[in-house]
Amino acid sequence: MAVQRAASPRRPPAPLWPRLLLPLLLLLLPAPSEGLGHSAELAFAVEPSDDVAVPGQPIVLDCRVEGTPPVRITWRKNGVELPESTHSTLLANGSLMIRHFRLEPGGSPSDEGDYECVAQNRFGLVVSRKARIQAATMSDFHVHPQATVGEEGGVARFQCQIHGLPKPLITWEKNRVPIDTDNERYTLLPKGVLQITGLRAEDSGIFHCVASNIASIRISHGARLTVSGSGSGAYKEPAILVGPENLTLTVHQTAVLECVATGNPRPIVSWSRLDGRPIGVEGIQVLGTGNLIISDVTVQHSGVYVCAANRPGTRVRRTAQGRLVVQAPAEFVQHPQSISRPAGTTAMFTCQAQGEPPPHVTWLKNGQVLGPGGHVRLKNNNSTLTISGIGPEDEAIYQCVAENSAGSSQASARLTVLWAEGLPGPPRNVRAVSVSSTEVRVSWSEPLANTKEIIGYVLHIRKAADPPELEYQEAVSKSTFQHLVSDLEPSTAYSFYIKAYTPRGASSASVPTLASTLGEAPAPPPLSVRVLGSSSLQLLWEPWPRLAQHEGGFKLFYRPASKTSFTGPILLPGTVSSYNLSQLDPTAVYEVKLLAYNQHGDGNATVRFVSLRGASERTALSPPCDCRKEEAANQTSTTGIVIGIHIGVTCIIFCVLFLLFGQRGRVLLCKDVENQLSPPQGPRSQRDPGILALNGARRGQRGQLGRDEKRVDMKELEQLFPPAGAAGQPDPRPTQDPAAPAPCEETQLSVLPLQGCGLMEGKTTEAKTTEATAPCAGLAAAPPPPDGGPGLLSEGQASRPAAARVTQPAHSEQ
């Protein structure tokens, strides 16, 4: 891929410097320049492309370069520089001409291979994409057409296969005469298939397959087609003779998906994608009776295609499927940009490429493969190149090369390292001395030249084992030539170097120096204690694998608090995080002590006191935890709680609805009974006092009775509804009123609430009476039904016509 040229190749007139972490230097130093576009000093205008050459014939590989002269152009074959000779000539425009292409004639080297054009000038070197050159060939047929017999109106199919470069063109002959391609019944597929539909007698003959390319022409064996008489016309299930094959193509090629179906009546062939996406219409056509042709394929055409043969007017169908894979050569989404950066700063190039399959990215520096290491880092699948602490040796042309199985592409950019005149030299005599386990003192001497404009120093610090990107800096005054670096890790090696800064830029870096912090005893480890039973403990802490690197570990001591001597030490490695103590005294209080140690000694201990008294009782009530069982039980309990909540809410809703509707029914029933028990004639004041007492003469009286929770006087009830005595037995109760109605054999009394209160029921059978209280004065009496069943009115029965007989149960018996 050609790389664009920047607008101007001029070198920036003023030095530009890095952005540092130090606010003071940020204010004093100018910012670095931004990207200047693609490499302007050297770039390819035309790169060589893949080609097929005819042995013995000349071939030219194109290459044109734009850049600041003088530009030197050479060629590589399979990574090795190609020497000039009479066999291959470098043309004036940079192209390469091979006069007589060779294909291993008599031991001579073949000219097949991967070719690269290399251009170089004073700014650097660039390498073109790889161009694969192959010799034109034609193999023999490895599949010849076979003799076929078909019925009139049926389908015949011939196929031949042959390999060649470039891909051979396949044609067909019938009886040594090219077939008529205008005949709609004849379908020629590019992959070497001939289909004949609606067979007729005149289609009989001998067919040959003819393959041709620039290398040769081949003719297959003959295959005879015999067309028999017309078919019987009987029904035949739809069937797919040949379905689509799996194909792997490159973008812009043509995909041919074959589908030949038979049946009587002739089936209807349709196509679809297995993923349900539409096939589309652009570049899509159907050849013959069902072959799908996709021209100029793209990556979006990749997928599984399904051919279906349907019997007309029914849902009877047969299917076959094939996978189409479309590859795309690598192409750049983002090109690297040429940049200029001051010496000692960081340069970064970004290059993003896409393709199918995803391309692999490599970087070249002046034509040589650049790998990670030192101050060079590759990140994000090699799409980002970072060079820290750049110097004169890093000034070059950098190339991003993206390559996959479908092809390769390259893009280039130039790094310019800026230098300012009069900058100080690097600080001298840099030394680092360990002061403690967390501090190192770094000292240095002033540079030899150009020290008057120095505004300060910057000390660069990182662990010796860390990559350069984890480096950090600390600023130092210009009058100070030593600095105490603190907050370091014990027993760790660190790397230090320093730069001097002026308003015009930074000096080059000093020689790095190494120093290791002193070691120290470890800190107290965090410790927790867990009672496992009446005589056992479990001790838990965090593992410290680093202790093993310093000949260390843990020491464990324990004792009953009443004793003076400890049991231990129990030595444990640094990777251990727990320990169990058993066979302890259940009645004692224990002191447990844990400390970490290394080659520098023992650290401070962590002490815990724990009592085992009462642990046996707690263990009996609460056995040791089985975390897995508890977790399963918690999950089961949670599920049960959720189900219980749902059931409870449902029950509450049904209860509320039942109470609401039941309350309404009881109120209506009480009002109906009150109306029926009230005499229709005479003023209210002249009514029978018994009726008044039964029904409640006034609303205020009913309310007063309800508030006082009075009961209906049973004597009044007996006067109104005297119970019938047994035959031949005297009635011990007072004599009834002669005007009273005749008694019933069995009378059931129900006291119903008029104010929506509770329900009171009373039942009198022969000489027995049962009462139930209620804060209401309403009462309804029901005679026993004819079938001898209970005569108690339910709430649902309160509004039925039978309630009209409730006020006079004795008369109903008469």
PyMOL commands that set and color helices and strands:
alter all, ss='L'
color gray80, all
select helices_A, chain A and resi 23-28+201-203+299-301+392-394+468-470+546-549+615-621+627-677+684-686+689-695+699-708+714-720+795-797+801-805+809-813
alter helices_A, ss='H'
color red, helices_A
select strands_A, chain A and resi 42-46+51-53+59-61+64-67+72-77+80-81+88-90+96-98+113-121+124-127+131-135+137-138+148-152+155-159+164-165+169-174+177-178+186-189+193-197+205-212+217-219+223-230+236-242+247-250+255-257+260-264+268-273+284-287+291-294+303-310+317-334+339-342+347-350+352-356+360-365+368-370+376-379+384-387+396-404+407-418+428-434+440-445+456-463+472-476+482-485+493-502+505-506+513-516+527-533+536-541+553-560+567-573+578-581+589-598+601-602+606-611+746-751+760-765+768-770+780-782
alter strands_A, ss='S'
color yellow, strands_A
deselect
rebuild
show_as cartoon
